[in-house]
Amino acid sequence: MNDQRDVVIVGAGPVGLATACALWQRGVRARVLEAQALPQSGSRAVQLHAPTLRVLRELGVLDEAHKLGLRIAANEYHLGTGRTLRITLGAHNEPLMLPQQDTCTLLERRLAQLGGRVERGIEVTGIDPGPTGVTLAIRGAEAAEGGEGDEGSEG
């Protein structure tokens, strides 16, 4: 397959999905390739901080994230002396506890609303920069749509 796109995002983790959503919101039809055939299960991270929450707001998913997650208004540290140190974070600095898989689900749903999608089971096996762009070598279920074999290229 030779599919010309201005942007190809490799990986459908939270950063790749957020980038794809931001691009689609601005009219850039980014292609998202993910080697894993199924969405991620389990979480590598659970806490989102203020800068990330601002991004989620810009992408239109912050309200849903707040419904699914848990806001942290303060941290408590239990010291070896028996004392407890409590730090109130303030409304603009409250992190949100939200498993990474839930963040990805929200972002992938938003990407679909914007007209994009994640192409799963497609592995990028090589990158060849050229004078007018980059060519990706890809392998996977949809890499060679309508063709034989499982090798393709992305221009």
Protein Blocks (a to p, Z undefined) as FASTA:
>chain_A
ZZddfbdcedjafklmmmmmmmmmnopacddddfblbdcedjfbfbdcfklmmmmmmnop
mmmmmmmmccdfbdcdddfkopacdddebjklcccdddfklmmmmmmmmmmmnopacdeh
iacfbdcddfkbccdddedjklmgoiacjbdcdZZ
